[in-house]
Amino acid sequence: MQSVPEFIERWSKSGGSERANYALFLTELTEVLGVEKPLPATDTSAHDHYRLERPVASHIIGETAKKFIDFYRRGSFILETKQGSQAKPTDADQLSLPTIPKVKRVGHGVRGTRTWDKSMVKARGQADNYARGIAREDGWPPFIIVCDVGYVFEIYADFSGQGHGYTQYPDGNTFRIFLEDLEKPEIQDLFRAIWNDPGSLDTSKQSAKVTREISDQLALLGNSFETQGHEPEKVAGFLMRCLFSMFAEDVDLIPKGSFTDLLKDMANSPDNAAPALQSLWETMDKGGFSAVLRADLLKFNGGLFAQADALPLDSQQIALLIGAANKDWKTVEPAIFGTLLERALDKPQRHKLGAHYTPRAYVERLVMPTVIEPLRSDWEDVQTSALLLADQGKMKEARDLAHSFHRKLCEVRVLDPACGSGNFLYVALELMKRLEGEITTLLDELGEEQSALGLAGHTVDPSQFLGIELNPWAAKVAELVLWIGYLQWHFRTHGQATPAEPVLRDFHNIENRDAVLDFASTSPRMVDGVNVTRWDGITTKTHPVTGEEVPDEDARVQVLDYAKPRAAKWPEAEFIVGNPPFIGASRMRDALGDGYAEALWAAYPKMPKSADFVMFWWDKAAMRTRAWIPKTGKGTRRFGFITTNSLRQTFNRRVLEPHLSDPKKPLSLIYAIPDHPWVDASMGAAVRIAMTVGRKGRVDGKLRTVVEEVKGETENEGRVVRFEQVEGRIFGNLRVGADVAGAKALKANKFIAHMGMKLHGSGFIISKEEAKTFTKHKKEALGTVIRPYRNGRDLAQISRDLFAIDLYPLSESGARSQFPEILQHVMDTVKPSRDQNREPWRKKHWWWYGRTHEDLRSAIGNLTSIIATTRTAKHRLFSFQPSSTIAESKIVVIALDDYWQYSGVSETLCMRLSPCGFHGSSVEPFGV
């Protein structure tokens, strides 16, 4: 077998004949790398997971012919080859041989010429198209490789598994690997990983691992400063200055290792640590000579070091800081780091530190169709036009066209109106920097030095990424996250070139305020001269009887009234993307307070009170998007939000449908995932969400439905999700096809089907043994006050034989006189939580269910049995139940008791489901 140097020597002489050379070249490449050689073709191409000339259906509009991938490995790469030739030597460099004609194969162009550049761009486009075709069979490969046989490899990657867009890997400086680079061991390892373990090259996973390792130090530091009684604002500033200093020393913004060495020097004299750190940060703010580090420092400024106060440290705290400083901050993942730091500063969330965060792949899944896909489409048009101008010899015009697009890219504004610690903004920043890198590459090919771009202040930077965040610590963290991400990209792109001073600039791009409600002032709510308070929504205590955690009625906050409430304004932005808070309409009073909820509804009088909190963001973004004017750039081009998967249910569709059906300025959903796994960073829990992306006009969209979920190596990595995709007009119920959600209900069915009862108190539910105890001396209670209880699982599986206490319509005094033991049980198990309920009616009538359900009670009052079916089920089953049964709200109660009617609804031809929304963790249809 030939060695790598022999392989390079042999193939560097080839040129101009792709079809004659590529198969032999690639086969020999696998041999010198020590990876598996391509396999023979079989009769069935679907079984050919690793071969040359792999057939694939074309997905270029207007083409139907079968195409062939030059080299394919399932789950790894698509490799498309071309072969150019070296520039023709001058006559002076050649022997004069007049009897031999000078014939030279050019192939796909002379390397370094416009023809060659255009050929490589075309090959990239072919590979993209092949990836779309093969994805229907094998999923999206993580790598695309464009190869000029015997000369260079261009590597592009997309680890999303969704085909969101292949970008230069690992960046615009190093995505090209020349043949002679194969002598380097690290390049050989890279190719072997692409062949055998492509997932290991996902830099976001590598960064996530490093970032998680920091979380323990952050949690312990947060606890220690809190114990010492320091104000949260000072702790936040101190920790952010420390962590940025750790990053700065690892990327040589300050002398390498200098901050860690300073901490080590202070370990034996902790009393000197605070003055030393304060001196360092004062110098970093203004720039100049640092006596502490004995070195000249850049001017950082930017607000982070404007307050240079340092907290006093003990030996243990210094040790924790040293432990964090020893990590590799060059590769820290800013999106995860922001969440972890935010939690370290927030006591109620500190116990979740490191346990859960939103995986990078999930964030990209929304940012790509919202922000990057339209920008990339614009760029591909510009790139094609620029290469055409270059072919015509109009080099200056070609460069001007690329520069014009770059200027526009540097003016694009992205807004996250609920930005948290900035992970959506950071991902948008990084992906736009990758796009900027492609502009750099083209300008370099068009004869302009790369250093002319980005080093003179004309570059994509944090000022373009706008945020609104109510939590002051999260807002500060978001700014830091953007700057760390920006500087990471700077050093990946420009090597050790020093960024312009000041290194950090205070753009005021992250606003600390309410994103949906503005008001003149607040005042304490008073009733009869007494302050009205509510449970703080966080603090619990153990109930002395049940042992369960219940709201602590002593942990209270003031209820506020809001004067002159009005809708908050958002800054102008071409794109809006984010993850607004998950609060259902029924919980808004509890979570936000009566005063806030009432002010919000007053500020948005057209918003249905049954709509979830997130719909206020959705509605505002939709209005701005429908007002988009491309020529002037006014309004919003696209918006994309994460919402709960109840978005497609009736009470939230009332917000969507007026935008989608407007006859003059309609909105279209161009991308939607109705049900997707998610990690709620604020809750530290797995939830189900919907993704929607909207744009102006009436156009078709892509609807992706989850068909398979596989857990990652760790829960933090989220789940690997496989989708089925259909295209068409997406309606408010997030379906393509017939607008079922817009269908009118049959009047004949009115008052027949009812949702089951919402108890609003688990204490109402009792076991069979408890029911026997309560009815031992009060037999009349059975079937009236104590009734069989069924939920969906009881119907679909084996019944648990539970019962429910139902004291309606008895008054409190009536219940006490007739069923004192039963009322006492409800008082012990239900009343503590009802006392904190924001609904006055539920608080007052604590011994009743959350609603009286008189419509249901009236419908079944004269029946001996009812027909029941679960709202959530893969298979639709109906069953008879006694009319005395308390059916839980996930059950649909049909007020019919005839067998012929039962057989009718059970008939296959009569029963069709219209999936429209569901809760929970399963992918099941919801609705009948």
N, C-alpha and C positions, 0 to 999 in steps of 0.2 A: 504493500500500500504506500502511496506517495505521501510525503510529509507536507505540512502546511506551506513552507517556503517553496517546495517544488510545485505545489498546486498554484500558488500565486504566480510563479515564474511561467508556468505552462499557459495559464489563462490570460495573463496580462498582454499576451501577444495577439489574442484573438480580437475580432472586431467585424462589424458590418453584416453579420449573418445570424440573426436570432434563431430562426427555425432550425438551422443546421447545428447550432451549438448548445441551445439552452438545456436540452434533456441530459446530454452528457455532462455539462457543467454542474447541474444541480445534483445529479447522481454522485459525481465525484466530491461535491461539497459535503454531502451527507457522510461520505466515507472518511474524509479528513476530520470532520467534527466528531466522528464516533457515534453518530445517531443512526437510527434505522433507515435503511434505504427504501425508496418508494416501492410500493407493492404492485404486482401485476394487476391489470384491469380485469374485472369480472363481467359476466353477462348483464348484471344489474347494477347500474351506476349508483343507486341509493346505498348499496353495500360497500362502495369504494370509498373508504374513509381516509385513505392515504395513497395518493397516486398522482402521476402526471396526466395532463389532458383530461381532467375530470369534467364531464358534461354538466351543464347547469342551464336552467331556463333563464332567458334574458328578461330583464324588467325595464328595459328602455322603451319609452312610449313609441309605438309604431313598429317595434320589432317583435317577431314571433319565433325567429330561428333559434335553434339550440346553440349555445356558446360553450367554450371550453376554458376552464381554469388551467393555467400552465402548470401549477403545482399546488396541491391542496392537502392539508392535514386537519381532520375534524377536531374542533375544539382548540386549534392552535393558530393556523394562518391560512391566508390565501396569498400566493406569490405570483405576481405577473411580471413577465420578462420582456425586455427590449434589448437591442444591441446597437449601440452607435459605433463610431470609429474615432480614432485619434485624428487630430488636425494634420493635414497633409504637410510633410516637411518641405522646406524650400528647395529649389533646384540646386542651390549651392551645397546642400547637405547630402545630395545623392550622386552616385556614380552616373555618368552619362552613358546610357545603354540605348542608343537610338534604334537598335533592332528589336527591342522589347517594348511593346506598348505599355504606357503607364496607366494601369487600370486599378482602381481602389474601390472596394465596397464601402459605401457610406452607411448602409442600413437605415437606422432610425435617426440619422443626423450625426454631424460631427460634434463630438463632445465639447460642451462649452458654448455652443451656438444656440440661437433661438429655436431652430428646428429641433435640436436635441431636448431643450427645455420643454417645448410643446409636446414632444413625444412622451416624456416622463409624466407630464401632467395628464395626458390622455390615458396613459397606463394606470395612473392612480384612479381616474374616473372609471375605467373598466373594472378595476378591482373592487371599487365601491359597489358597482352594479352587480358584480358576481356575488358579493357578500349578501346583498338583498335577496338574490335568488337562492343561495344555499341556505339562508336563514330559515326558509320555510321547511327545510328537511332536517338540518342539523343544528340550528341555532346560529347566532352571530359569532364568528371567530374573533378572538381578541386582537389579532394582529393582521395587518395588511403589509406586504413587502413588495416594493417595486424595485426590480433589479435590472441594471444594465449589465448584461453578461460579461464577466471578466473585468468589470470596472467599479461599480458602486451598488450598494443596497440602500434604499430609502425605507425607513421603518415608521409605520403609523400604528397607533393602538387605540382601542376603545374597550375598556373593561366593564362597561355598563351591561353588556349582554343584550342591549336593546337597539343597537344600530344608531345611536344618537349622533355619531360623527367621529371618524377616525382622525386623530391629531398626531402631529410629529412626536415621536417617542425617542428619548425621554423629553427632548425640547428641541427648539429650532436650531440650536448650535450643534447638536450631536446626533441628529436623526439620520444623517448620512454616514454610512460606514463604507470606506473605500476598501478595495480588495486587499491592499497591503496591510490594512488594519487587522486582518485576520491573524496576523502573527502575534497579536496581543492576547494574553491568556484571558483577560476580562471580556474581550470581544467574543472569543470562543465560548466562554461561559454564557454570555448573553444569548448567542444563537442556540446553544444546547437547551437553555431554559425556554426559549420560544418554542422549540420542538417538543420538549418533554414536560415542562412545568410552567406554562405561560402565566398562570395566576400568581406565581411567586414574584413576577415583575410588576405587579400592580403597586405602584408607589404609595397609593392611598392606604393600602393595608399595612405596608411597612411603616408609614408615618403613624398610623393608628396604634400600632404596637408600642412605639416609642412614647407616644402621648399618654397611653394608659399607664405606663410605668411611672409617670410623674404624679398620678392622682393621689397616691397614698401620702406623699409629702405635702401636697396641697391640703388634704383633709386634716392632717395633724397640725399643720401651721394655722389653719383657720380656727381649730379648736383652741390652740394655745393662746392665740391673740385674744380670742373671745374671753377665755378664762381670766386674762389679765385686765379685762375691762376696757380695752381700746375701742374707740368709736369705729363702727363699720366703714365709714367713709375713709378714715385714715388707714385702716387695714387694707382696703381696696387699692388705694394709691400706692402704698408701700409694696404690696405683693406684685402689682403690675410693673413697678419700676425694677424690682428685683428680677422678675422673669424676663423682661425685655433686656436687661443687662446680661443675663445668661445667653440669650439669643445673640446679642451684639458681639460677645466675645467669641462665639462659635463661628460667626461669619466675618470676623476681622473688622467689624465696625469700631471696636476698641481692641487693644492688643490681645491676641489669642490667649485664653486662659487667665487673663488678668483679674477678672471678677472673682473667679473661683479661688485664685491665689490670695486675693484680699480677704475672702471669707475664712480661708484656712489660717491666715495670719491672725485674724481676730478670734479664732477659736479659744485661745488661751487667755485672751483679754477681752471678754465680751463687752465690757463697759465702754470700750473704744469703738465698737462696731458702728453704733448709730452716728457719731460724729464723722467717722471715715466715710460711711455710705452717703451721708448728706453732702460732704465735700465733693465726692465723686459726681453725684448727680447735679450739683450746682454747676460744675465745670461742663458736664455733658449738655446742660441747657444752653450755655453761652458759647461753648467751644474754648479751646486754648489748652494751656499746660495744666495737667492734673498732678498736684503734689502727691496725691495718694497712689496713683498708678505710675508716676514719674514718666509721663508720656504726653505728647500733644494729642488732643482729642478733637473730633469733628464737632460741629455745632448741631445738636439734635433738635432742641426746641420742641415745637409741636404740642405743647400743653402737658405732655406726660411728665416732664421734668420741671415745669414751671413751679410746682410745689415739690420741693426736694426733701421734705421732712422724712426722717427715718425713725422707725420705732426702736426702742431699746430691745436688745436681744439677749437671751441667755444661751448657755452652751448648747442645750438641746435644740433650740431654734436655729442656731448657726449650723449645727450638724444636719438638720433637715434641709436647709438651704443649700448646703454643700452637696447633699445627695441629689437634689434636683438639678444643680448646676453641672453635675457629672454626666447628665444625659446629653444626647446629641440633639441640640436645639436646631441644628440646620434642617433636620428632617421632621420636626414636630408638625403635626397636622393642625393648622390653625382652626379649622371648623370644629374639631373635637376639643382642642385646647380651650377654646372660648367657653364651651359648655361646662367643662370641668372647673375652670377658674370661676365662672359665675356661681357655681354651686359651692365652691370653697368660701365664697363671700356671703352665702345665704344660709343661715343656720337651719331653717326647716328642710332644706334640700341636701344638707351636707352628708346625711346618711346614705344618699343615693350615689355619692361620688364614685365614679369609675364603673358603676353598675350598668348604666344604660346611657346611650347617647344616640342621636340620629345618624345612621351610617351615611357615609359620603355618597355611596351609590344611590341611595334613596333621594338625596337632595338633587343630584345630577339629573335624575329621572324627570324632575319638574323644570329645572333650570334650562336644560337643553332645548326642549320644544318652545319654551317661553322666550328665551333670550338668544341663545346661540344659533338655532336653526335659521331664523330669518336673517341674522347677520352673516352667517356662512353662505346662505343663498345669494345675498348681495355680493359677497366677496368672490364667489365663483364666477359671477357674471363679469365683475371687474377684472379678475385674473384672465379670463378668456379674451376679453377685449384688449388687455395690455399685451398679451402674447401675440395677438393678431397685429397690433401696431408695431411690435418689435419685428415681426416677420416682414413688414413693409419698410423696415429701416427707420421707423419713427421712434427712436429710442427715448428722446426727451418726452414726447407725448405719452409714451408708455409709462415712464417713471412718474410723470405728473398725474396720470390716472390713478396709479397706486398710492401716491401721496395724498391725493384728494380723498380716497376712501379712508386712508389712515387718519386724516384730520377728522372726518365724520365719526370714525370709531372712537376717537379721543373726546368726542363731544356727547356720546351716548350716555344717558343717565339711567341707572337702574335703581328702583325704589323698593325697599322692603318695609312696609308700614307696620310691621310687628317683628322687628329684626332680631330680638333676643340678643344673643352674643355674636351675631353676625355670620352664622355659617352659610346661609343662602347668598349673602352678599359676597363673602369670600370665594365661594365656588364660582359665582358669576365673574368675579375679578380674575380668577386663575384661568378660566376658560376663554375669556376675552384676551388675556395676555397670550395664550396659545395661538389664538387667531392673529394677534399682532405679530407673533413670531413668523407666521407664514407670509405676512406682508414683508417683513424683514428679508426673508429668504428670496422672495421674488425681486425685491429691489437690488439685492446683491447680485442676482443673476442678470439683472438689467444694467449692471455696470456701476452701481452706486455702492460706496463703502457702507457696511452695516453700522459702523460707529456713528454715522450721521443720523441714525434713527434712535430716538429714545434717550440719548445722553444729554440732549440740550433742552430738556424739560417738555418735549413734545412726545408724550407717551400715555398709554392707559394707566391711570393712577387712582388712588382711593377717593379722590374728590368726586369721581363719577358715580360712586356707590352710596346712595342716600338711605338713611334708616330713621325710623321713628320707634322709640322704645320707652315704655313707662317706667321700667325698673332702672334706677340710676346706675347700679353696678353693671348691669348687662350692657347699657349704652356705652359705658367707658370701655368695657371689655371688647365690644364690637369694633371700636376705633382701633384698639391694639391689634385685634385679629387681622383687620385689613392691612395694617402697616407691616405686620410680620409676614403675611402672605405676599405683599407687594415686594418686600425686600428679598424674600426667598427667591422670587422669580427674577429679580434684578441680578442676583449673583449667579443663578443658573444660566441666565442669558448673556451676561456681560463679564463673567468670570470675576476677577478681583477688582474690576473698575469701581472706583469710589463713587457712590451716588452723590447727586448734587446736594449742597447744603442750603437750608437746614435739612437734615436727614428726615425728620418728622415735621410735617406741617399741619397746623390746626385748621382744617377746612370747615369745621363745624357741620360736617355732613351727616352726623348722627345726632338727631334731636331727642332730648329726654322730655317726652310729653305724651299725653293721651293721643292716640291715632284717630279715634272716631268721635270724641266728645270734647267740645270747647265750652267754656262758661265764664261768666264774669267773676264769680266768687262762690265760696261755699260757706255754709253756716251750720252749726249743730241743730239737728232736728229736736224740737221740744214739744212735749205734750203736757199740758197743765203745769208748765213751769219745770218739768223734769226732763233731763236729757234722755233721748231714745237711743238705746244701744242694741247691738246684735252680737251673736257669737262670732268670733274672729274667723271661723271657717277652717281652723287648723288644729287648735288644741283639743285634746280628748282626755277622758279619764275612764277608769275602770268602774263599771256599774257594780254596786255592792251586792246585788241579787243575782244578776245574770252573768257577771264576770266579763261581759263584752265591753269593747271600747265605745263610749258614747260621747257626744259633745260636752265639753266642760263649760257649764253655764257661767262660770266665773271669769272665763277668758272672753272679754267683750271689747268691742270697738264702737266708737261713736258713729251713729247713722248721720249722714250729712245731707243737706239740701243744696241744690245747685241752682244759682241764680242765672237767668238768661241763658239756658242751655242752647247750643247750636252745633251743627255738624262741623267737625274739625277739618281744616284744609290740609291738603297734601302738596308737597313741592312737585313741580313739573318733572315728568320722567317718561322716557320712551317705552320703558318696560317696568312692570310691577310684578314682583314675585315674592312669595313668603308663606309662612305657616302661622296664621292668626290663632288666638287662643281657642281651645275647645271647651265651650260652655254651652250646654243645651238651654233652650228657652225656659224650661221648667226650673233650671237651677240659677238663672241670672240674678234673681233677688237674693238667694242665699249666698252666692259667690261674690256679688258686686255690691249688695246693699240695696234697700228699697229706694233710697234717694237717687242713686246712680242709675238704676234701671228705669225709673220714672223719667229722669232727665234725658236719658238716651232715647226713649220712645217719643218724648216731646220734640227732640231735635230731629228725629226722622219720622214724621207723622205718617208717611206712606208705608213704612216698614211694618209687616204683620208682627203682632206681639208673640205669635207662635214660632217665629223664626229664630234659629240659633244665633248666638253672638257673632260667630264668624261671618254670617251673612251680611252684617253691616260693612265689613271690608269688601266682600264680594260685590255688593251693590255699588259701592263707591267706585271700585275699579272698573266695573262694567260700564258705568256712566261715562267715565273718562275715555274708555276704549271706544265706545260708540261715537265719541266726539273727535276721534283721530283724523287729522288732516295731513296726509303725507307730504304735500308741498311745503307746508310751513313747519311741520314737526310739532304742531300743537296737539295736545291730547296724549293718549297712550296707544302704542302700536299693538302690544299684546300684554295680557296679564295671566298669571298662573298662580293658583292657590292650593294649598293643602286644606281640606275640610274634613269633618267627620263624614263617614259614609252614609249618614242620614241626609246628605245633600239632595238625593233623588226622591226623598219622601215628600208627601204632599205639602207639609207645612213649610219646607224650604223651597220646594218648586215654585211656590207663589212668588218668590223673589226672582228666580231664574227666568220663568216663562215670559214675563213682560219684556225682558230684554231680548229674548230669542225670537219672539213673535212680532216685534215692532215692525209695522209695514214700511216705514220710511228709513229708519236707521237700525236695522237688526244687528244683533250680535250672534256670532257663530262660535260653537265649541269646536275647536280644531284638534283637540287632543283631550282624551279623558280616560281615566282608569277608575271605574266605579268602586272597586274594593281592593285595597292594597294593604299589606302589613306595614306597620310603622312603629317606631320607637319614640314615644312622646318624651322629649328631653326634660320637660318641666315636671312630668309625673313620674318619670323613671319606670315606665310600664309599656307593655306591648298593646297597641290599639289597632283598629282598622280605620282606614281613611279613604278618601276619594281625592283624585287629582283632576283638576280641570284647567284648561288653557283656552282663553277667549280672544277673538279678534273681530274687528268691524266687518260687516258684510254678511252675505248669505253664501257660505262655502261649506264643502264637505269637510269632515274631520276624521281622525284616526281614533277608533275606540279599541282599547286594549283590555282584555278580560283575563284575569289570573286563572290559569289552568293547573299550575303546579307550584308548590313552595317547598324548598329544601333548606333546612337550617344551615347556617354557616358554621365554620369551625368553632366560633364563639357566638353567643347570642348578640354580642355587640356588633358583629359584622352584618347583622340583619339576616334576611333570608334570600337565597337565590330564587328568583321568581321567573317562571316561564309564562309567556302570554300567547293568546290568540288575538289576532288583529283583524278588524274589519273596517272598511272605509265607507263613509256615507254621511248623511246629515244626522248629527247627534242631537237628540231631543232632551228636554228637561229631566227625564227619568234616566238619562245617561244610557240610552239605547239607540241603536241604528235600525231603521226599518219603518214599520208603521208607528205613528205617533199615538201609542196606546194611552199614554198619560193624558193626552188631550181628549180621549173618548168621554162621552157623556154617560153618566150612570143611568141605569134603567129605573124609571119611577116606580115600576111594579115591585122592585126589590127594596124600596125604602122601608126602613124600620124592621127589616128581616134579619140582616147580619149586623152584629155588634162586636166591638172589641171587648175583651174580658175586663175584669175589674183591676184597677191599680190600688193596692192596699196602702202604700206609703207607710210601711212599718212592718218589719219581719216578725215582730212580737205577736201579730195577729195569727200567725201560723203555729199550730200546735200538733203534737204527735197523737197517735191513736190512744196511747195510754193516758195522756193528759186530758183528752176528750172524755174518756171514761170517768176520770176523776171528777171533772167539772159537772158531768151529767148524772153522777151517782145519786145525788139527792135532788137534782133538778132535771128530771127526765124530759121535761117540756122544752129544755134548751136544745136538745138534739133535733136537727133538721130546721131549726129556726135561728137560734143564736150561734149554735155550733153546727157547721155544715161541711160536707166533703169539699176538699180543696184539690184542684188539679192545675198543673202547669203543662207546658208542651211536652216535657220529658215523660210525665205521667201518662200522657196519651200515646206517645210514640213507643214507649218502652213499658216496663213493669211499673205499675202505680206504687207510690210510696205510702199510700193510705194515710195521707195527712189530712188535717182538718183546719178550718179557719173560723175565727171568732168574727161574727157579724152582728154588731149591736144596733145597726140602723133599723128603724128610725127612732129608737129609744133616746130620750133625753138623758143627760148625765145622772140626774136624780132618779129617773125611772130605771136606768140600768143598775144603779146602786141598790135600789130597793128590791128589784127582782133577781139580779144576778151579781151579788156583791163580790164573790170570789173571782168571777170572770172579769169584772171591771177592774179589780185590784191587779190582776195579771196584766191587763192592758196598760194600766197606770205605770206599772214597773217596767214594762218592756217597750212601750210605744211612746208614752208621754215625754220622756227625756229628749228624744230627737224631735218630736213635734214642737216642743217648747222653743226650739231654735229655728223652726221653719219660717221662712219669710212670707208665706201665704197666711194672712190673718185668719182666714176661714179654717184652714187646717190646724192652725195653732189652737183656735177656740174649740173646734170639734175634734179633739184629739182621739176620742174613743170610736170615731167613725173612720171609714176608709178615706183616701185622699179626695174622692168624689163620691157623690151620692149614687151615681149610676142609675138614676130613675128611669131613663129610657130603656135600659136593658131589663131592669126589674119589671117594668110594665109589660114589656114584650113577652116575657116568659112566665108571668105571674099565673096564668091559667093553664099552663102546660104541665104535663107530667114528666116529660123528657125534652131534651134539646139535642141538636146535632152540633158537634164540636170538631174543630180541626185546628191544627197549629198554624200560626202564621209563618213560621220558619221550618221548612222541611224539604228534603230532597225528593221525597215521595209523598204525594198528597193522599192522606187517609182521613176518613170521616168516621165518627163513632157516636153512638147514642150515650148520653149521660143523664142522670136524674136532674130535673130542673132545679133542685135544691143545691146543686153543685156551685161552688164559688170557682169560676174559671178565671185564671190569671190573665193579665193583659196580653200575653203572647198567644192567646187562644182566640179564635174567631168563633163566636156563639151564633148559631143560626136558629132563629126562633121558629122552628118547625118540628113536629113530632110524628108525622105520618111516614110510614115505611116507603110509600111510593115516591115521596119527595126525597127521602134518603137515597133511594136507588137512583134517582135522577141526578143528584149532584155527584154521586159516585161513578156515574157512567163516564168512560174515557172520552167519548165524543163530546160530552157536555162540559168537560173540565179542562181548562187551559190556564196556565199560569202566566202572569205578567210580572217578571222580576222588576222590582222598583226600589228596593232598599232593604237593608237589614243591619242588625247590630251583631256583635260577637266576633269570634275568631275563625268561623268556618265560612267556606265559600258556598252558601246555600241560597236558593231563591227565597224571596220574602214577599208575601202579598198574595192575594187571591182575586 
